[in-house]
Amino acid sequence: MNLPTTFEDLIEAAHSQHLYKSLIRQLNKDFLYANIDLDFDDEILPSSLKLLLHETVFKLIQHKFVDYLNLLYIIDVSESKIKALDGSDTLYLSEQVTFLILQREWQKVWFKNKYT
């Protein structure tokens, strides 16, 4: 499996394989496990998804860092990918982490669809 390298590629792949709703459900499930109050509607537009997710990640980094780390653990975002990011600009960092979260959630959805 080749992971999408941009948000647009990820959304296009999700739509073309009819897995966009599954991606949203996986996000909702993992946020619920992390005890973070964020629930996306199945019909959310990709631009709104990106904006809300980015805003939430930014707030977690700024105000609830332990919850942020717990979320990354539950979603299973690669620690090495997180460590490779430049943390000098929190806004840019949260944008990159948002994409890593979506990328990992997409990977989970894709594998579940392929092997079940």
C-alpha positions as CSV (number, residue, x, y, z in Angstrom):
1,M,0.0,0.0,0.0
2,N,1.3,3.4,-0.9
3,L,0.1,6.0,1.5
4,P,-1.2,9.3,0.1
5,T,1.3,12.1,0.4
6,T,-1.2,15.0,0.5
7,F,-4.6,15.7,2.0
8,E,-6.2,15.9,-1.4
9,D,-4.7,12.6,-2.5
10,L,-6.0,11.0,0.7
11,I,-9.5,12.3,0.3
12,E,-9.5,11.4,-3.4
13,A,-8.5,7.8,-2.6
14,A,-11.1,7.6,0.2
15,H,-13.9,8.8,-2.2
16,S,-12.8,6.7,-5.1
17,Q,-12.8,3.5,-3.0
18,H,-16.1,4.5,-1.2
19,L,-14.3,4.6,2.2
20,Y,-14.7,8.2,3.2
21,K,-17.5,7.4,5.7
22,S,-15.4,4.6,7.1
23,L,-12.6,7.0,7.6
24,I,-14.9,9.4,9.5
25,R,-16.2,6.5,11.6
26,Q,-12.6,5.4,12.4
27,L,-11.7,8.9,13.5
28,N,-14.8,9.1,15.7
29,K,-14.0,5.8,17.2
30,D,-10.4,6.6,18.1
31,F,-11.3,10.1,19.4
32,L,-14.0,8.5,21.6
33,Y,-11.4,6.0,22.9
34,A,-9.1,8.9,23.7
35,N,-11.9,10.6,25.6
36,I,-11.8,13.7,23.4
37,D,-15.1,15.3,22.7
38,L,-15.1,15.4,18.9
39,D,-17.6,13.7,16.8
40,F,-17.7,14.2,13.0
41,D,-20.9,13.8,11.0
42,D,-20.7,11.2,8.3
43,E,-21.5,13.8,5.7
44,I,-18.8,16.3,6.8
45,L,-17.1,18.0,3.9
46,P,-13.3,17.2,3.6
47,S,-12.4,20.9,4.0
48,S,-14.4,21.1,7.2
49,L,-12.9,17.8,8.4
50,K,-9.4,19.1,7.9
51,L,-10.2,22.4,9.6
52,L,-11.9,20.9,12.7
53,L,-9.3,18.3,13.1
54,H,-6.4,20.8,12.7
55,E,-8.1,23.1,15.2
56,T,-8.5,20.3,17.7
57,V,-5.0,19.0,17.4
58,F,-3.7,22.6,17.8
59,K,-5.7,23.1,21.0
60,L,-4.6,19.7,22.4
61,I,-0.9,20.6,21.9
62,Q,-1.4,24.0,23.4
63,H,-3.6,23.1,26.4
64,K,-3.9,19.4,26.9
65,F,-0.6,17.9,25.9
66,V,-1.2,14.6,27.8
67,D,-4.5,14.1,25.9
68,Y,-2.7,14.9,22.7
69,L,-0.1,12.2,23.4
70,N,-2.8,9.7,24.4
71,L,-4.6,10.4,21.1
72,L,-1.4,9.7,19.1
73,Y,-0.9,6.5,21.0
74,I,-4.5,5.3,20.5
75,I,-4.4,6.2,16.8
76,D,-0.9,4.6,16.6
77,V,0.8,7.4,14.8
78,S,4.4,6.6,14.2
79,E,6.6,8.0,17.0
80,S,9.5,8.4,14.6
81,K,7.4,10.4,12.2
82,I,6.3,12.7,15.1
83,K,9.9,13.1,16.3
84,A,11.0,14.0,12.7
85,L,8.7,17.1,12.7
86,D,9.9,20.6,13.4
87,G,8.2,21.7,16.6
88,S,9.3,25.4,16.5
89,D,5.9,26.6,15.0
90,T,3.0,25.0,16.9
91,L,0.5,25.9,14.2
92,Y,2.5,24.3,11.4
93,L,3.3,21.3,13.7
94,S,-0.4,20.7,14.4
95,E,-1.1,20.9,10.6
96,Q,1.5,18.2,10.0
97,V,0.3,16.0,12.9
98,T,-3.3,16.4,11.5
99,F,-2.2,14.9,8.2
100,L,-0.3,12.1,10.0
101,I,-3.4,11.2,12.0
102,L,-5.5,11.1,8.8
103,Q,-2.9,9.1,7.0
104,R,-2.8,6.5,9.8
105,E,-6.6,6.3,10.0
106,W,-6.8,5.9,6.3
107,Q,-4.3,3.1,6.5
108,K,-6.5,1.3,9.1
109,V,-9.6,1.7,7.0
110,W,-7.9,0.6,3.9
111,F,-6.5,-2.6,5.5
112,K,-9.8,-3.4,7.1
113,N,-11.6,-3.1,3.8
114,K,-9.0,-5.1,1.9
115,Y,-8.7,-8.0,4.4
116,T,-12.2,-8.5,5.7
